[in-house]
């Protein structure tokens, strides 16, 4: 039986700031956290697990409040 990786992605957008988590392009076992702002450069961070990626996502999303 063939096994396929779980397709997973999250994207939140607020006042020109976008935070998203998606599966890595080359390695389906890794995740990419990308934080971008309108008019600025996107910051990408790679994570070995979904747990780490979601932890980074929550932290990046809370940063918009400060």
ROPA-511215 format. One record per residue (C-alpha): residue number from 0; residue in one letter; x, y, z. Coordinates in steps of 0.001 Angstrom, whole numbers, padded with zeros to 6 digits. Example, Ala and Ser with C-alpha at 12.3 -4.5 7.8 and 13.67 -1.06 7.14 Angstrom:
2
+-----+------+---------+---------+---------+
:  nr : rest :    east :   north :      up :
+-----+------+---------+---------+---------+
:   0 :    A :  012300 : -004500 :  007800 :
:   1 :    S :  013670 : -001060 :  007140 :
+-----+------+---------+---------+---------+
***
This chain:
66
+-----+------+---------+---------+---------+
:  nr : rest :    east :   north :      up :
+-----+------+---------+---------+---------+
:   0 :    X :  000000 :  000000 :  000000 :
:   1 :    X :  001382 :  003403 : -000956 :
:   2 :    X :  001598 :  006083 :  001684 :
:   3 :    X :  001323 :  009772 :  000918 :
:   4 :    X :  002309 :  012612 :  003230 :
:   5 :    X : -000413 :  014653 :  004845 :
:   6 :    X : -001085 :  017812 :  002847 :
:   7 :    X : -001108 :  020699 :  005287 :
:   8 :    X : -001084 :  024458 :  005028 :
:   9 :    X : -002091 :  027509 :  007079 :
:  10 :    X : -002244 :  031168 :  006060 :
:  11 :    X : -003358 :  034156 :  008125 :
:  12 :    X : -003457 :  037685 :  006734 :
:  13 :    X : -003986 :  040924 :  008635 :
:  14 :    X : -003244 :  044551 :  007616 :
:  15 :    X : -000689 :  043653 :  004978 :
:  16 :    X :  001113 :  041017 :  007060 :
:  17 :    X :  000892 :  037376 :  005959 :
:  18 :    X :  002064 :  034380 :  007972 :
:  19 :    X :  001868 :  030948 :  006385 :
:  20 :    X :  002973 :  027366 :  006955 :
:  21 :    X :  003246 :  024894 :  004111 :
:  22 :    X :  004963 :  021641 :  003200 :
:  23 :    X :  008528 :  022055 :  001897 :
:  24 :    X :  008803 :  021875 : -001902 :
:  25 :    X :  011544 :  019213 : -002027 :
:  26 :    X :  011112 :  017297 :  001236 :
:  27 :    X :  007546 :  016371 :  002180 :
:  28 :    X :  008608 :  015672 :  005785 :
:  29 :    X :  009704 :  019293 :  006390 :
:  30 :    X :  007657 :  022479 :  006727 :
:  31 :    X :  008301 :  026096 :  005748 :
:  32 :    X :  007150 :  029098 :  007783 :
:  33 :    X :  006992 :  032283 :  005722 :
:  34 :    X :  006343 :  035762 :  007138 :
:  35 :    X :  005866 :  038619 :  004683 :
:  36 :    X :  004708 :  042212 :  004862 :
:  37 :    X :  003427 :  044459 :  002134 :
:  38 :    X :  006386 :  046245 :  000577 :
:  39 :    X :  008954 :  044107 :  002401 :
:  40 :    X :  010912 :  040934 :  001898 :
:  41 :    X :  009549 :  037584 :  003010 :
:  42 :    X :  011360 :  035726 :  005791 :
:  43 :    X :  011452 :  031929 :  005405 :
:  44 :    X :  012238 :  029455 :  008178 :
:  45 :    X :  012396 :  025705 :  007692 :
:  46 :    X :  011245 :  023285 :  010385 :
:  47 :    X :  011779 :  019556 :  010760 :
:  48 :    X :  008344 :  018905 :  012262 :
:  49 :    X :  004827 :  020271 :  012034 :
:  50 :    X :  004854 :  020955 :  015782 :
:  51 :    X :  007870 :  023255 :  015469 :
:  52 :    X :  006375 :  024987 :  012429 :
:  53 :    X :  003086 :  025669 :  014241 :
:  54 :    X :  004939 :  026936 :  017300 :
:  55 :    X :  006841 :  029359 :  015043 :
:  56 :    X :  003593 :  030306 :  013307 :
:  57 :    X :  001931 :  031212 :  016611 :
:  58 :    X :  004936 :  033234 :  017692 :
:  59 :    X :  005120 :  035135 :  014381 :
:  60 :    X :  001381 :  035826 :  014441 :
:  61 :    X :  001562 :  037208 :  017991 :
:  62 :    X :  004432 :  039522 :  016965 :
:  63 :    X :  001987 :  041564 :  014901 :
:  64 :    X :  000408 :  042781 :  018163 :
:  65 :    X :  003598 :  044444 :  019393 :
+-----+------+---------+---------+---------+
***
